[in-house]
C-alpha cells in the first residue's frame, strides 16, 4: 500500500491530479523523533558497503517521499550518534514509480577507509533534474538515538514525489554486531548481523523508526570476497565476481524489520519454499532438525489464517552472540544457533516466528506501547499451529511452562508494576526495548484466548483472525482496531456487551496492572503436567529418604524437555533448599541432567549456584567455558554474584572473556562490578572446583570490570528471555 504514489491521475483526467481519500496519519510515537506525520514514505533504497576490518558500514540511503502538506520546512528522521552523516541531497522523483539507482562502490585498499558509496543516477539531457545539496543538522533526542533534520526546498508542493539522498557511515552502532572470526563457530571468516527491534535500526540507516510507518525497500550490498550476504527480502541478483548482492522487498514493512546478515553461510533446502542458512559446521544439524517441518507449520498456519504472503520462509542460524532467541524478519527468520541443542524450544521458537508472518509483519502494532498486538496474537497463533500439528496436550504443557514464568516475573516486578499493563504508557526518553517482557506475550495471549472463548468455537475465532489479517495486512493498527473488528465480526457478542462484563472489561484487560484477568483451561495437558507436579511434591512434601526412593522410580529421561524444565523451574522457585535435599537431588539427577540440552542444564546449574552446592561447581565452570550465548551466561553470572561465589565468577570470567562478544563482556562486567564488595558473607575456602581468584579484588580488577560502564540494576534475563 505505501509503495503506491499518492499523486496518480485517473484515466481521462490529464489536467488535474486526482488524489486518493486521505489516509490517517501515523500514530504518534514518543519513541520517534521523526516528522513521519508530515510525509508519506513510498520506498527506500539502500546502498551498503561492509568493511569488517574497520567494523564500519558505509551507506547511501535514498528515501522516496510525498509531503502531505505544502512547503514543509524540513524532514526529520530518526538517527543515532553512531551514524556520521556526510551529505544530504534533494532530487525530484524520476518519472517511473520506482527507478533503481546504481551505487558506485569504491574499491577497498590500504590506508584510511575510502569514502562512502555514491549514488550514480543516469542523467540525460532534458531528463529528471540533478541532485541539489541540502543543509542538515543532528540533535540529541534520547540515549538511544538522535534526530536528523534535513532542510527541504521551499517550493516543494503537497503530494509531489521527491527523493532525499543521504550518505553516511555507521561505526559501533547498537543495531550492527560485528564478530571477529574467532567468535563464530567456524572461526574462519568475519561475521556481521543487524538487530533492529525495537528502535535500533536508526543506527543502521536514518529512518522513520516507528512501527506506524511502512514502506517497500530495495538494497544493494557490497561485501568482502567469499562472504555470503542475506537480507530480510528477496535476493534478486548476485554478481559473484564483484561480491555485490541485490535485494528487494515488495511488501511494505516497518523500519525495524529491515535486517542484514553476512558471513560464512551455506544454504540447504528443507522444503519447497524454505531453506536454512548456517555456518558449514552447523548446517547438517540444522537441516536434519527442520527438514520438512517448516512446510508443515506454514501449511497449518495458512489453513488457519490465509495465504503466506512473503514468498519464501528461510531461516538463518546466527552465532551465540545474537542478543535474543529469534527475530521474525520477513522472508528470513534470524535464530540463535544455541537453540539447536533443545529440540522442543527450537520447534516453539520457529513456529512463533512463523506466526509473526501474519501477526507482527503483515499487521503491526502502530506504537511500541501496544506491542502485545503483535506478540500476544503471535503467541496465540503459535499455539493454534502447535495444537494442529502436535496436539492439545503438548500445547498446554508449553503454555503452563510460560505462564509459570509469567508469574515468576510478576513476583520480581510486583503486581502494580506499570509494565504489566497491555497498554503501557511509554514515557519520553524510555527505551521501548525495556517493555519487552512476558506480560507482552503471555498476558497478551490470555486476552486473545479470552476473546476466542467468547466466540464459543476456536474455528470461528480463526475465521475472525483471517478476516482481520485480510483487512489490515501491510498496515499498522492500534488495539481499538482489533476490538472494533472483533465486535463487528460477532454482532451477537456486541449486543451482549461482552466488552463491558464486570471484572473482564476490555478496557480493564488493556489498562489494569497485575496478572491476566483470566487464564486458559490447561486440563488437556494434565497427562504431561501431572507427573511434574507429583515429582515436585515428592521432593518438597515427603521425608527426604522416601522422596529419594520414590523419585528414583520416575524416569525423567523419557520426559519432554518442557516437563523437565518446568520441574527444575519449580525447584528454582523454592531455592534455597535444605542442603540435604540438594545433595539428594544431585545424587539422583546431576549426571543425567548434565547429558541433556542447554535449556535443562542452565536450570540445574542455577539450582546448584543458588544453593551454594560446591560439589557441582565444576559443572558450572565447564558450562560457562563452553557457552557464549547471552541467554545462558547472564543468568548464571547474576546468580553467582548474589551470594558467596563472586570470586568463582570472577575467575571464570577472566578465563573466558576473550571468547565473548564485547557487548556480552560489558554486560557481565556490570554484573560482576555490582557484586564486588557487596557480600557480608565470607567466601568459601578455595577448592579444586572453586579455584583461586583474588579474594581482595585489587584496583586493576575493578578497572577491568567497570571499564566505561555505569552499573545499573537489572532483572534476571532468565525470567524475561523470549523470542521477538
ABEGO torsion letter per residue (X at the ends): XAABBAABBBBGBAABBBBBBBBBBBBBBAABABAAAABBBABBBBBBBBBAAAGBBBBBBBBBBBBABBGBABBBBBBBAABBBABBBBBBBBABABBBBBBBBBBBBBEBBBBBBBBBBBBBBGBBBBBBBBBBBBBBABAAEBBBBBBBBAABBBGBBBBBBBBBBBBGBAABBBBBAAABAAGABBBBBBBAOAAAAAAABBBBBBAABBBBBBBBBBBBBGBBBBBBBBBABBBAAAGBBBBBBABBBBAAABBBBBEBBBBBBABAABBBBBBAAAAAAAAAAABGAAAAAAAAAAAAAEBBAAGBBBBBBBBAABABABBABBGBBBBBAAAAABAAAAAAAAAAAAAAAABGAABBBABAAAAAAAAAAAAAAAAAAAAAAAEAAAAAAAAAAAAAAAAAAAAAAEAABAAABABBBBBBGBBAAAABBAAAAAAAAAAAAAAAAAAGBAAAAAAAAAAAAAAABGBBBBAAAAAAAAAAABAAAAAAGAAABBGABAAAAAABBEBBABBBBAAAAAAAAAAAAAAAAAAAABBAAAAAAAAAABBAAABBAAAAAAAAAAAAAAOBBBAAAAAAAAAAAAAAAAABBAAAAAAAAAAAAAAGBAAAAAAAAAAAAABABAAAAAAAAAAAAABAAAAAAAAAAAAAAAABBAAAAAAAAAAAAAABGABABBBBBBBAAAEBBBABBBAAAAAAAAEABBBBBBBBAAAABBBX
